[in-house]
Amino acid sequence: MSPEDRREAIVQATLPLVVKDGANVTTSQIATAAGIAEGTVFRVFKDKAELLDACIQRALRSDEEVARLEAIPTDVPLEQRLTSGVATFSGYLDRMWGLIGTLRETGYQPHDEEHKKHKGPPIGMQQLSEAVAGLFGDAELRVSPDLAARMLLGAVFTNRMGSGFGQTAAEPDVIVDLFLHGALTGGDK
């Protein structure tokens, strides 16, 4: 197994443990989940903090979600395409925030130098936004597909945050309906 493959295998085995136990996960648990000796963890990562940072970076990647978005057929109605897109993006946010929330709750503090090198929005968010823009296809829009995608994803982002404040999150179809048709009923102005 190449060093990159071993590193990825350890990260993949560690992610579910970090979601469950946060920074309290032990290297013994990690080694057992990865099917390796505990010393192997430290031959691949200099310490547990570096492994946790690799897990965060993996959680921020959106390759799988982008592939799902790009696989949505363009011949289905726009509302259906966007609803599938919103559901996919919501899953990404839930996964990312679940991991980061558990780490925060268990006292994880990234090293300053690690934290500083990750300024700006995660690259995964940009890729997701571009893939959602593609879902608009040849629809006649009042704004560019890029702006429409950012606005839609902003609504999804805010919606998912509401669930963290004890509010029920709206379902993807409700968000898309509101986005496409507005909040006013037909006769109201």
N, C-alpha and C positions, 0 to 999 in steps of 0.2 A: 504494500500500500504506500502510495506517495505521501510525503509529509503534508501536502495540502489536503489530500483525501483523509488522512488520519485526523488532521485538525478539524475538518468539517464533520467527521463522524463523531468526534468528541463533543463538538458544539451541538450537533443534532441530539445526542444522547442527554446532554445537559439541559437543553431548553425546557423540557417538561418538568424537570426537577426544580429549575429556577422559578418557573411559573408557580409551582406548588410551595416551595420553601424559601424562595428569594435568596438573599445573601447567606442564609443559614445552611444552604446545601453544603455537604461535606465532600471533600475530594474522594473519600471512600465511596460515598453514594455515586458520585460521578463515574468512578472507575468501574464499579459494579454495573451500572447502566450501560456503559460503553463496552463492557466485556474486555477490559484491559487491566493491567496492574496499576496500582495507584501511582507508582513512580513514573509511569508513562505520561500521566497528566502533566507532570512537571518537566518532562523532556520536551513536550510540545508547547506548553505555556510556562512563562517564567514564574507565575503565581496565580492564585485563584482570581485575583482582581483582573488580570489580563484575560482569563477565560470568561469572566462575567462580561467584560467589555466586548469580547467577540460574540457572545450570545446576544447582547444588545444590538450590535451591528447586524447580526443575522436577522433578528426580529424586525429591524427597520427595512430590510430588503423586501422588495415587492414583486420579485420575478414571477412567483406563482400566481399572484393576483392579476398582474399584467397579462399573463398568458390566458387566464380565464376571461378577462375583459376582451382581449383580441379574438377569442373564440366565439364570442356572442355573434350569432348570425345577423348580417346586415339586412336581411329580408324580412325580419320581424318588425312590428310596429315600434316606433321610437319610444313610446312610453314603456313598453316591455323591455327594450334594450337598456334604458336608463334604470329601470327597477332592478334588473340583474346587476347592473354596474354599481348601484347604490348598495345592494346587499353585499357585493364583493368588497367594496371599500369599507363598509361597516365591519366586516370580518377582520380586515387588516387592522383597523383602529382598535378593535377589541383585543386582538392578539398582542399588538404592540403595547397598548396601555396596560393590559393585564400583566405583562412581564415587567414593565417599568414600575408599575404601581406596587407589585409585590416586592421588588428590590428596594424601593423607597421605604415601604413599611417595615422592612427588616434591617434598616439602617445602612444600606449600601450607599457609599459616597465615592463617586469616581475620583480618580487621581486628577488633580488640576490639569496636568499636561494632557491627559487623555480627554478630559472634558473640553479643553480649549481647541483641540484639533477637530472637533465635530460641530463647529459653528454653522449656522444656516439650516435650512430645512433639509430633512433627510432626502437623499437622492431618490429613494423609493416613492416619495410623495410626488416628485416631478414626473416620474415615469407613470404613476397612476393617473395623474392629471392629464397627461398626453393621451393615455389609452382611453380615458373617459371622453375626451374631446373627440376622439375617433368614433365614438358611439353615435354622435349626432349625424354622421354620414352626410347626406345631401339635404338635410332638413333646412328649411328657410328660417334663418335665425336673425334676430334683431341685433345681435352682437357676434363676435367671432366665436368659433367653437372652443377656443382656448379659454376665453373669458366665461363662457357659459359653463364649461367644465369646472373652472375654479369656483364660480358662484354655487353650483350644485354641490360640490365637495365641501364648500364652506357650510352649507346647510346641514350636510351629513355630519360634519365635524362637530358643529354646535349641538345637533341632536344627540350624538353619542355622549357629549359632555353632560347633558341634562340628566342622563341616567345615573351619572356619578353623584348627582345632587338629590337623589331619591325620587326623581321624576321618571315617569315611564317614557321610554324612547319611542318615537313614531316609527312605524314600519316603513320599509323602503317605498312601497307603492303610495303611501300618504305623502312622503317627501317629494316624490316625483310629480304627483298630481298638483301639489301646492306650487312646486317650481314651475311647471308648465302652464298652469291655469290660474295661479294667484290665489289670494286669500279671500277675495270678494265673491259673493254669489253673483249670478248673472245680472240681476237688476240693480245692484248697489254700485255706487260710484264714489 
